[in-house]
Amino acid sequence: MRARVRNLRSDRGGSVAVLVALGATALMGAAAVGIDLGMVMQAKRKAQGAVDIAAMLAAAGAGGA
């Protein structure tokens, strides 16, 4: 029984697969955060453009009255 436990501790087979799985998970998480931040920034730019147009139209309308 002790020999079996000792063999399990010294067995390194499959450890690379575990490291690759953990690394891939971290990489996909970072990519997801980057994509989400990009989408938020794009929505912010779009909203700011709409507000800028509305402000220019309001200023043009107020100047003519």
Secondary structure, 3 states (H helix, E strand, C coil): CHHHHHHHHHCCCCHHHHHHHHHHHHHHHHHHHHHHHHHHHHHHHHHHHHHHHHHHHHHHHHHHC
